[in-house]
Amino acid sequence: MKSYLVGGAVRDRLLGLEVRERDWVVVGTTAEQLLKEGYKEIGRSFPVFLHPETQEEYALARRETKTAPGYRGFEVEFGPEVTLEEDLMRRDLTINAMAEDDAGRLVDPHGGERDLAEKVLRHVSPAFREDPVRILRVARFAARFNGLGFAIAPETMALMREMVERGEAAALVPERVWQETARALGEDAPQRFFEVLRECGALKVIFPEIDRLWGVPQPKRWHPEIDTGVHVMMVLEQAARFSDKVEVRFAALTHDLGKGVTPEQYWPRHSGHEAASVRLVGEMCERLGAPRRFRTLAEKVARYHGVCHRADELRPDTKLKALESLGAFRADSLLEDFLVACEADYRGRLGMTEDAYPAADVFRRAFAAASTVSGADLADEGYEGARLGDELRRRRIAAIAET
């Protein structure tokens, strides 16, 4: 039995990045032997074990054979006869196919260290084409390492396009698409994930609502970049500047989906795109199984981002209605996340990335003023039932009017 540190831990150490988690591959042993030594089995499709002391994951070295379309269409073999080199061969990218032995010596059969130095994302072998999830993973790593200057090898991009043309992307199951997308939204440059998917043709298959935004014009007066797809990528980039929350970034990504279904005869105007965006956000979230919190915020941003941009023009009662719709007075308020997404939308335009966004402060001041009016205080004054609710709104509107 011999254990090797593998994958991301080796890659990130060589890049000089913080190693957040360590995974191991074990060769020359069996599942039964690991169990006898106190390891706890957690794997479903293949044996993965938790170390009895460190709780780090140890997987038996394995081979994979493609047996059917999709990422589940594999037959997995594992046992003491499977070598480390065979295990590394099945991995996606050369930079993820390196290992270290217990003496810290690098095992690098596919040139991962060279590709790290050259900042290239390159597939390990033609077996890459057997698993469509690897398309998503390459796009995610492009988003993660964009700031370091990494690029996708031309031959890898060509292979990804070939996989899409063969229908492999269509075989992806929604839960895995969402899992990789949520992780990509948390990367340093999440817009790169969607740009890569578009470049290889997978965006049209996986996210048709987003893909059809490219080529759709907007009024140049408000959108100097004109193209809606370009605008949405700029908005997502801005959202990543302002917030680490993946929910905020998702809302930024999906706020203008309705512009993709505006009939061409109405271009570049997009009247009613907010309602269409809300509908499309709901459909996308339903299809992908996105958690409720993503859908809720994204729908609010899609419906009300235009209202937020016109904050100075709104009547006090309209501001209060918007605050109430965002649950601003509840513990689970969406107000701040909403304002960040709206600011990202405002700044995600050509030549406006550093502009101030006073509309957000208009809403913050309105909320602060309205919050000085307490339902509990009104109850102490003898208001109750519908009268209490009416008086609460009246006084909050009056407080907002004074800001």
Secondary structure, 3 states (H helix, E strand, C coil): CEEEEECHHHHHHHHCCCCCCCEEEEECCCHHHHHHCCCEECCCCCCEEECCCCCCEEEECEEEEECCCCCCCEEEEECCCCCHHHHHHCCCEHHHCCEECCCCCEECCCCHHHHHHHCEECECCHHHHHCCHHHHHHHHHHHHCHHHCCEECHHHHHHHHHHHHCCCHHHCCHHHHHHHHHHHHCCCCHHHHHHHHHHHCHHHHHCHHHHCCCCCECCCCCCCCCEHHHHHHHHHHHHHHHCCCHHHHHHHHHCCHHHHHCCHHHCCCCCCHHHHHHHHHHHHHHHHCCCHHHHHHHHHHHHHHHHHHCHHHCCHHHHHHHHHHCCCCCCCCCHHHHHHHHHHHHHCCCCCCCCCCHHHHHHHHHHHHHHCCCHHHHHHCCCCHHHHHHHHHHHHHHHHHCC
